[in-house]
Amino acid sequence: MVAATRSVVVIVAFALLVPAPSRASMTPAPGVRVPLVPLAGGWAVGVEIGGRQLRLLLDTGSSRSYVRREVAVSLDLRPRARFDIVDAAGSSLGVCAGPVPMRIGAFSTSVDCLSWRPKPVPGEAALLPSGIDGILGADAFADGRFLIDPRNGSLTIGGPELDPWIEGTEAVSGVSEGRFWIELRPVADRAGSARALRLVVDSGTDRTLLFGAAARAQGHAAVDATSALQLRTLSGARSVRAVRLPRLASGEWLLRRGLAVLLPEVEDREEDGVVPLSSLGAVYLDASARRVVLDARFRAMPRERTTMLAAR
């Protein structure tokens, strides 16, 4: 999902950081480092598929990776399934091929169902800028651990060896359809009576988005009638309203105040909406443990071990 100043773009994206230690007292952290290219409302990453270098938008808010129709044809992808791609503006026919291997830097992964639309759709040209071949969704990150920091524009991918390096705020979290969600509670709710919001961590939007029932469940949320917005998706566009949110928190970590876009209801959903990854600081995502760390950062190795390595 990506948003402009007065419009909200729903697509699909992802990002990660590793500060390179510069002092002799620090040991370089492990993992594969991949640069991210900043775009309006998101980031692109280089991905190799079928021996071809592509530029895909990172979108942790999408459960499925996606490419343009012409890219699917050039890669000679053969559809093995047909389905409806549903978003907030409607639905359209989609197909997918897979499993499809891919490489992100030196990291090898695959997606079970790389999707595309066999016919032109109204929102694709607006959501995928020139030079962008598609979307890298959460399905590409099911087999690793990832540190994302939009402010520094780099992605670090690794395995269990990354865990001892990470510190930050552990969120109440989980995974639904490959997408990571966290729980946020109103700060003013000292009695703990308000229902926690379960929000998908979405690197493809710069606004919090809430389904109607979730917004109404927040006693302090009020509809902002002056904020008429256009919700733009691959299926098209529709008018939406915004709600004012109370201050939300995960433990000691606070989400900045602001408006949330009010989404139409979706059946059979487990989440209450999405929260922009850019508002969470650096984020560490671990699919194997269904773990999300907010304001994540690499720590230095323990002093004793660092000193011993330096002495050698």
C-alpha positions as CSV (number, residue, x, y, z in Angstrom):
1,M,0.0,0.0,0.0
2,V,1.3,3.4,-0.9
3,A,-0.3,6.8,-0.2
4,A,0.0,10.4,-1.6
5,T,-0.8,13.6,0.2
6,R,-4.5,13.5,-0.5
7,S,-4.8,9.9,-1.8
8,V,-4.1,6.5,-0.5
9,V,-2.5,3.8,-2.6
10,V,-3.1,0.2,-1.8
11,I,-0.5,-2.0,-3.3
12,V,1.9,-4.5,-1.9
13,A,5.9,-3.8,-0.3
14,F,9.2,-4.4,2.3
15,A,12.5,-2.8,3.8
16,L,15.5,-3.5,6.3
17,L,18.7,-1.9,7.9
18,V,22.1,-2.8,9.1
19,P,24.3,0.0,10.4
20,A,27.9,-1.0,9.4
21,P,30.0,-1.0,12.5
22,S,32.9,1.4,12.1
23,R,34.6,1.1,15.5
24,A,37.3,-1.6,16.1
25,S,35.3,-2.6,19.3
26,M,32.4,-3.8,17.2
27,T,32.2,-7.0,15.1
28,P,30.3,-6.8,11.8
29,A,26.8,-8.2,12.0
30,P,25.9,-11.2,9.8
31,G,23.4,-11.3,7.1
32,V,22.9,-10.3,3.4
33,R,22.7,-6.6,2.9
34,V,20.6,-5.3,0.0
35,P,20.1,-1.6,-0.9
36,L,16.6,-0.2,-1.2
37,V,15.8,2.5,-3.8
38,P,13.4,5.1,-2.3
39,L,10.2,5.9,-4.4
40,A,7.2,8.1,-3.6
41,G,5.6,6.3,-0.7
42,G,7.8,3.2,-0.7
43,W,11.0,1.4,-1.8
44,A,12.2,-0.8,-4.6
45,V,14.6,-3.7,-4.5
46,G,16.5,-5.6,-7.1
47,V,15.3,-9.1,-7.6
48,E,16.5,-11.8,-10.0
49,I,13.9,-14.1,-11.5
50,G,14.6,-16.5,-14.4
51,G,18.0,-14.9,-14.9
52,R,16.5,-11.5,-15.4
53,Q,17.0,-8.5,-13.1
54,L,13.8,-6.9,-12.0
55,R,12.9,-3.9,-9.8
56,L,10.0,-4.7,-7.5
57,L,8.2,-2.6,-4.9
58,L,8.6,-4.0,-1.4
59,D,5.2,-4.5,0.3
60,T,4.9,-6.4,3.5
61,G,1.2,-5.7,3.4
62,S,0.6,-8.0,0.5
63,S,0.5,-11.7,1.1
64,R,1.4,-12.4,-2.6
65,S,4.1,-11.2,-4.9
66,Y,3.0,-9.8,-8.3
67,V,4.4,-8.8,-11.7
68,R,3.2,-6.9,-14.7
69,R,1.5,-9.0,-17.4
70,E,4.3,-8.2,-19.9
71,V,6.9,-9.3,-17.4
72,A,5.1,-12.6,-16.9
73,V,5.0,-13.1,-20.6
74,S,8.8,-12.3,-21.0
75,L,9.6,-14.8,-18.2
76,D,7.4,-17.4,-19.9
77,L,5.5,-18.0,-16.7
78,R,2.7,-20.6,-17.2
79,P,-0.4,-20.1,-15.0
80,R,-1.3,-23.0,-12.8
81,A,-4.2,-21.3,-10.9
82,R,-6.8,-18.7,-11.5
83,F,-8.4,-16.7,-8.7
84,D,-10.0,-13.4,-7.8
85,I,-7.6,-10.6,-6.6
86,V,-9.7,-8.7,-4.1
87,D,-8.9,-5.3,-2.6
88,A,-10.7,-2.3,-1.1
89,A,-11.8,-1.0,-4.5
90,G,-13.1,-4.3,-5.9
91,S,-11.8,-7.4,-7.5
92,S,-10.3,-8.6,-10.8
93,L,-9.1,-11.9,-12.3
94,G,-5.6,-13.0,-11.4
95,V,-3.5,-16.0,-12.3
96,C,-0.3,-17.3,-10.8
97,A,2.7,-19.6,-11.6
98,G,4.9,-21.4,-9.1
99,P,6.8,-22.2,-7.3
100,V,9.1,-19.5,-8.8
101,P,12.7,-19.2,-7.5
102,M,14.2,-15.8,-7.0
103,R,17.3,-14.1,-5.6
104,I,17.5,-11.0,-3.5
105,G,21.2,-10.1,-3.5
106,A,22.9,-13.3,-2.3
107,F,19.7,-14.6,-0.6
108,S,17.8,-17.3,-2.4
109,T,14.1,-17.8,-1.9
110,S,11.0,-18.7,-3.9
111,V,7.3,-17.8,-3.9
112,D,4.7,-20.5,-4.2
113,C,2.4,-18.4,-6.5
114,L,3.8,-15.5,-8.4
115,S,0.7,-13.6,-9.6
116,W,-0.3,-11.3,-12.5
117,R,-3.4,-10.1,-14.2
118,P,-4.0,-11.6,-17.7
119,K,-6.0,-8.5,-18.7
120,P,-5.2,-4.8,-18.2
121,V,-6.5,-3.3,-15.0
122,P,-7.3,0.4,-14.3
123,G,-5.1,1.0,-11.3
124,E,-1.8,-0.7,-12.3
125,A,-0.3,2.2,-14.3
126,A,-0.9,4.6,-11.4
127,L,0.4,2.2,-8.7
128,L,3.5,0.8,-10.5
129,P,5.8,3.7,-11.6
130,S,7.8,3.5,-14.8
131,G,10.7,1.1,-14.4
132,I,9.0,-0.9,-11.7
133,D,8.2,-4.5,-12.7
134,G,5.9,-5.6,-9.9
135,I,5.5,-6.1,-6.2
136,L,7.6,-8.1,-3.7
137,G,5.1,-9.4,-1.1
138,A,5.4,-11.1,2.2
139,D,5.5,-14.6,0.6
140,A,9.1,-13.9,-0.5
141,F,10.1,-13.6,3.2
142,A,8.7,-16.7,4.7
143,D,12.0,-18.5,5.1
144,G,14.3,-16.0,6.8
145,R,14.7,-13.1,9.2
146,F,14.7,-9.5,8.1
147,L,15.7,-6.2,9.5
148,I,14.0,-3.2,7.9
149,D,14.8,0.5,8.3
150,P,13.1,2.8,5.8
151,R,15.1,5.8,7.0
152,N,18.4,4.2,6.0
153,G,17.2,2.4,2.9
154,S,18.8,-1.0,3.3
155,L,17.5,-4.5,3.7
156,T,19.3,-7.2,5.8
157,I,18.3,-10.9,5.3
158,G,19.6,-13.8,7.3
159,G,18.8,-16.8,9.5
160,P,19.0,-17.6,13.2
161,E,22.5,-16.0,13.4
162,L,20.8,-12.6,13.3
163,D,18.8,-13.1,16.5
164,P,21.5,-12.4,19.0
165,W,22.3,-9.1,17.3
166,I,18.8,-7.6,17.5
167,E,17.4,-5.4,20.3
168,G,14.3,-3.2,20.5
169,T,10.7,-3.4,21.6
170,E,9.1,-6.9,21.3
171,A,5.5,-6.5,20.1
172,V,2.6,-8.8,20.7
173,S,2.6,-10.2,17.1
174,G,1.7,-12.9,14.8
175,V,1.4,-13.9,11.1
176,S,-1.7,-14.1,9.0
177,E,-1.5,-15.2,5.3
178,G,2.2,-14.5,5.4
179,R,1.7,-11.0,6.7
180,F,3.0,-9.8,10.0
181,W,0.7,-8.1,12.4
182,I,1.2,-6.3,15.8
183,E,-1.3,-5.4,18.6
184,L,-1.6,-1.7,19.6
185,R,-3.7,-0.4,22.5
186,P,-5.0,3.1,23.3
187,V,-2.6,4.8,25.8
188,A,-5.5,6.3,27.7
189,D,-7.1,2.9,28.3
190,R,-5.5,2.4,31.8
191,A,-8.2,-0.2,32.7
192,G,-7.4,-2.3,29.7
193,S,-11.0,-2.5,28.6
194,A,-10.6,-1.4,25.0
195,R,-10.0,-4.0,22.4
196,A,-6.5,-4.1,21.1
197,L,-6.1,-3.3,17.4
198,R,-4.4,-6.0,15.3
199,L,-2.7,-4.1,12.5
200,V,-0.6,-5.6,9.6
201,V,2.9,-4.1,9.3
202,D,2.8,-2.6,5.8
203,S,5.8,-1.1,4.1
204,G,3.7,0.1,1.1
205,T,1.7,2.8,2.8
206,D,2.3,6.0,4.8
207,R,-1.1,6.0,6.6
208,T,-2.8,3.8,9.1
209,L,-5.8,2.1,7.5
210,L,-8.7,0.7,9.6
211,F,-11.8,-1.4,8.8
212,G,-15.0,0.2,9.9
213,A,-15.8,-2.1,12.8
214,A,-12.3,-1.7,14.2
215,A,-12.6,2.1,14.0
216,R,-16.0,2.1,15.7
217,A,-14.6,-0.1,18.5
218,Q,-12.2,2.7,19.5
219,G,-14.2,5.0,21.7
220,H,-12.0,8.1,20.9
221,A,-11.9,7.6,17.2
222,A,-14.1,10.1,15.4
223,V,-14.9,10.5,11.7
224,D,-13.1,13.5,10.2
225,A,-15.7,14.6,7.6
226,T,-13.3,17.1,6.1
227,S,-10.9,14.5,5.0
228,A,-12.3,13.0,1.8
229,L,-9.7,10.8,0.3
230,Q,-9.3,8.6,-2.8
231,L,-8.3,5.1,-2.1
232,R,-6.4,3.8,-5.2
233,T,-5.7,0.1,-5.7
234,L,-4.8,-2.1,-8.6
235,S,-8.6,-2.7,-9.1
236,G,-9.4,1.0,-9.3
237,A,-10.3,3.8,-6.9
238,R,-13.0,4.7,-4.4
239,S,-13.8,7.6,-2.1
240,V,-13.0,7.0,1.6
241,R,-13.1,9.0,4.9
242,A,-10.7,9.3,7.7
243,V,-10.9,8.8,11.5
244,R,-8.9,10.5,14.2
245,L,-7.1,7.9,16.3
246,P,-6.2,8.0,20.0
247,R,-2.6,7.6,20.9
248,L,-1.7,3.9,20.4
249,A,1.1,1.9,22.0
250,S,2.8,-1.5,22.1
251,G,4.3,-1.7,25.6
252,E,6.5,1.4,26.0
253,W,6.6,2.1,22.3
254,L,4.2,4.8,21.1
255,L,2.7,5.3,17.6
256,R,2.5,9.0,16.6
257,R,-1.0,10.5,16.5
258,G,-2.8,11.1,13.3
259,L,-5.6,10.1,11.0
260,A,-6.5,6.6,9.8
261,V,-8.2,5.9,6.5
262,L,-11.6,4.2,7.0
263,L,-11.7,1.1,4.9
264,P,-14.8,-0.8,3.8
265,E,-15.4,-4.1,5.6
266,V,-13.9,-7.3,4.3
267,E,-15.2,-10.7,5.1
268,D,-13.2,-13.4,6.9
269,R,-10.4,-11.1,7.9
270,E,-8.3,-11.6,11.0
271,E,-6.8,-8.1,11.2
272,D,-8.3,-4.7,12.0
273,G,-6.3,-2.8,9.3
274,V,-2.7,-1.9,8.6
275,V,0.0,0.3,10.1
276,P,2.7,1.9,8.0
277,L,6.1,0.4,8.5
278,S,7.7,3.8,8.2
279,S,6.0,4.9,11.5
280,L,7.5,1.9,13.4
281,G,11.2,2.8,13.0
282,A,13.4,-0.1,12.0
283,V,11.5,-3.4,12.2
284,Y,12.8,-6.9,12.6
285,L,10.6,-9.7,11.2
286,D,11.1,-13.3,12.0
287,A,8.6,-15.6,10.3
288,S,9.7,-18.8,12.0
289,A,8.9,-17.4,15.5
290,R,6.1,-15.1,14.3
291,R,8.1,-12.3,15.9
292,V,8.1,-8.5,15.3
293,V,10.6,-6.2,17.0
294,L,9.9,-2.4,16.8
295,D,12.5,0.3,16.8
296,A,14.9,-2.6,16.1
297,R,18.7,-2.1,15.9
298,F,21.9,-4.1,15.8
299,R,23.7,-4.3,19.1
300,A,27.5,-4.6,19.6
301,M,28.8,-8.0,20.6
302,P,29.3,-8.4,24.4
303,R,32.2,-6.4,25.7
304,E,34.2,-9.4,26.9
305,R,34.0,-11.2,23.5
306,T,34.7,-8.0,21.6
307,T,37.8,-7.3,23.6
308,M,39.1,-10.9,23.2
309,L,38.6,-10.7,19.4
310,A,40.4,-7.4,19.3
311,A,43.4,-8.8,21.3
312,R,43.9,-11.5,18.7
